[in-house]
């Protein structure tokens, strides 16, 4: 077992207990999502105030709820989504307040392409079986947000999110195009 595998196992132990409890009490994933969104709103506020380390701590707590709601959703057969847009909005507020229109644009574009990564996958999977290509999905964005918050390198992280999101969207469009161009095997 790898070191990261061991850390994952240790962290999953309490999370599994929480997930089992939520499933046993039939707590709807949307309630967990809502709690996570409210907590992430606190992280967005911290980002808007330029307090990156407290924002990172709040993001950790919020994303525990986000992780749990996804697992409970799988157990109960429900779908979740929403809160990372608040983090972008907090940064847009911060950069507009600081007069950094360049980073208002970078953050806005990063948010747009982050949304497009999910959209292109959903649209693709309405036409093809699976489109899980590209690197920049929601978990990677959240980890990058936390890295930016804890290292006070949010501007650099936004560039990484933007560039990798653009590549992910393009990769999904190209993958879908190629899949649709492949001849279908005739049913005998």
C-alpha positions as CSV (number, residue, x, y, z in Angstrom):
1,X,0.0,0.0,0.0
2,X,1.2,3.5,-0.9
3,X,1.5,6.3,1.7
4,X,-1.3,8.3,0.0
5,X,-3.4,5.1,0.0
6,X,-2.8,4.8,3.7
7,X,-3.7,8.4,4.3
8,X,-6.9,7.9,2.2
9,X,-7.9,4.9,4.2
10,X,-7.4,6.7,7.5
11,X,-9.4,9.7,6.3
12,X,-12.1,7.5,4.9
13,X,-12.8,5.7,8.2
14,X,-14.7,8.6,9.9
15,X,-16.2,9.7,6.6
16,X,-17.6,6.2,5.9
17,X,-19.3,6.3,9.4
18,X,-20.8,9.7,8.6
19,X,-22.0,8.4,5.2
20,X,-23.5,5.3,6.7
21,X,-25.3,7.4,9.3
22,X,-26.7,9.8,6.7
23,X,-27.9,6.9,4.6
24,X,-29.4,5.2,7.6
25,X,-31.3,8.3,8.6
26,X,-32.2,8.9,4.9
27,X,-30.7,12.4,5.0
28,X,-31.2,13.7,1.5
29,X,-28.0,14.6,-0.3
30,X,-29.5,18.0,-1.2
31,X,-29.5,18.9,2.5
32,X,-25.8,18.0,2.7
33,X,-25.2,20.0,-0.5
34,X,-27.0,23.0,1.0
35,X,-24.9,22.8,4.2
36,X,-21.8,22.6,2.1
37,X,-22.9,25.5,-0.1
38,X,-23.6,27.7,3.0
39,X,-20.1,26.8,4.5
40,X,-18.5,27.5,1.1
41,X,-20.2,30.9,1.1
42,X,-18.2,31.5,4.2
43,X,-15.0,30.5,2.3
44,X,-16.1,32.8,-0.6
45,X,-16.5,35.7,1.9
46,X,-13.0,34.9,3.3
47,X,-11.6,35.0,-0.3
48,X,-13.4,38.2,-1.0
49,X,-11.7,39.7,2.0
50,X,-8.3,38.5,0.9
51,X,-8.0,36.1,3.9
52,X,-6.8,33.0,2.0
53,X,-5.7,30.7,4.9
54,X,-9.0,31.0,6.8
55,X,-10.7,30.5,3.4
56,X,-8.7,27.3,2.9
57,X,-9.7,26.0,6.3
58,X,-13.4,26.7,5.6
59,X,-13.0,25.0,2.2
60,X,-11.8,21.8,3.8
61,X,-14.9,21.7,6.1
62,X,-17.2,22.6,3.2
63,X,-15.8,20.0,0.9
64,X,-16.1,17.3,3.5
65,X,-19.9,17.9,3.1
66,X,-19.5,18.0,-0.6
67,X,-17.7,14.6,-0.5
68,X,-20.3,13.1,1.8
69,X,-23.2,14.4,-0.2
70,X,-21.8,12.8,-3.4
71,X,-21.4,9.4,-1.6
72,X,-24.8,9.6,0.0
73,X,-26.2,10.6,-3.4
74,X,-24.7,7.5,-4.9
75,X,-26.1,5.3,-2.1
76,X,-29.6,6.9,-2.4
77,X,-29.5,7.3,-6.2
78,X,-29.6,11.1,-6.2
79,X,-27.4,13.7,-8.0
80,X,-25.6,16.7,-6.5
81,X,-23.7,19.9,-7.6
82,X,-23.2,23.7,-7.0
83,X,-20.8,25.4,-4.5
84,X,-17.4,26.0,-6.1
85,X,-18.9,28.9,-8.2
86,X,-19.2,30.8,-4.9
87,X,-15.4,30.6,-4.6
88,X,-15.0,32.2,-8.0
89,X,-17.5,34.9,-7.0
90,X,-15.6,35.6,-3.8
91,X,-12.4,36.1,-5.8
92,X,-14.2,38.2,-8.4
93,X,-15.3,40.5,-5.6
94,X,-11.8,40.6,-4.1
95,X,-10.1,41.5,-7.4
96,X,-12.7,44.1,-8.3
97,X,-12.3,45.7,-4.9
98,X,-8.6,45.7,-5.4
99,X,-9.0,47.3,-8.9
100,X,-7.4,44.3,-10.6
101,X,-9.6,44.1,-13.6
102,X,-7.1,41.7,-15.2
103,X,-7.8,39.1,-12.5
104,X,-11.5,39.8,-12.5
105,X,-11.3,38.6,-16.2
106,X,-9.0,35.7,-15.4
107,X,-11.3,34.6,-12.6
108,X,-14.4,35.0,-14.7
109,X,-12.9,33.1,-17.6
110,X,-11.7,30.3,-15.2
111,X,-15.3,30.1,-13.8
112,X,-16.8,30.0,-17.3
113,X,-14.5,27.2,-18.4
114,X,-14.9,25.3,-15.1
115,X,-18.7,25.3,-15.7
116,X,-18.1,24.3,-19.4
117,X,-16.1,21.2,-18.3
118,X,-19.2,19.8,-16.6
119,X,-21.5,21.0,-19.4
120,X,-19.4,19.5,-22.2
121,X,-19.3,16.2,-20.4
122,X,-23.1,16.2,-19.8
123,X,-23.8,17.1,-23.5
124,X,-21.3,14.6,-24.7
125,X,-22.8,11.8,-22.6
126,X,-26.2,12.6,-24.1
127,X,-24.7,11.5,-27.4
128,X,-22.0,9.0,-26.5
129,X,-21.6,6.4,-23.8
130,X,-18.8,8.1,-21.7
131,X,-16.8,11.3,-21.9
132,X,-14.6,11.3,-18.8
133,X,-11.5,12.7,-20.5
134,X,-9.5,15.8,-19.5
135,X,-7.9,16.6,-16.2
136,X,-9.7,19.6,-14.7
137,X,-12.8,18.3,-13.0
138,X,-14.3,19.6,-9.8
139,X,-12.2,17.7,-7.3
140,X,-9.0,19.0,-9.0
141,X,-10.3,22.6,-8.9
142,X,-11.2,22.4,-5.2
143,X,-7.7,21.0,-4.4
144,X,-6.1,23.8,-6.5
145,X,-8.3,26.4,-4.7
146,X,-7.1,25.0,-1.3
147,X,-3.4,25.1,-2.5
148,X,-3.9,28.7,-3.7
149,X,-5.5,29.6,-0.4
150,X,-2.8,28.0,1.8
151,X,0.1,29.3,-0.2
152,X,-1.3,32.7,-1.0
153,X,-0.8,32.0,-4.7
154,X,-4.4,32.3,-5.8
155,X,-3.6,34.3,-8.9
156,X,-1.3,31.5,-10.2
157,X,-3.8,28.9,-9.3
158,X,-6.5,30.7,-11.3
159,X,-4.3,30.6,-14.4
160,X,-3.7,26.9,-13.9
161,X,-7.5,26.3,-13.5
162,X,-8.2,28.4,-16.6
163,X,-5.7,26.8,-18.9
164,X,-6.4,23.2,-17.8
165,X,-10.2,23.8,-18.0
166,X,-9.8,25.1,-21.6
167,X,-7.8,22.0,-22.5
168,X,-10.4,19.8,-20.7
169,X,-13.3,21.4,-22.7
170,X,-11.4,21.0,-25.9
171,X,-10.4,17.5,-25.1
172,X,-14.0,16.6,-24.5
173,X,-15.3,18.2,-27.7
174,X,-12.6,16.4,-29.7
175,X,-13.2,13.1,-28.0
176,X,-17.0,13.4,-28.6
177,X,-16.4,14.3,-32.3
178,X,-14.1,11.3,-32.8
179,X,-16.6,8.9,-31.0
180,X,-19.4,10.1,-33.2
181,X,-17.4,9.7,-36.3
182,X,-16.6,6.0,-35.6
183,X,-18.7,3.7,-37.6
184,X,-21.3,1.8,-35.5
185,X,-21.1,-2.0,-35.6
186,X,-24.0,-3.4,-37.4
187,X,-26.4,-5.4,-35.2
188,X,-26.8,-8.9,-36.6
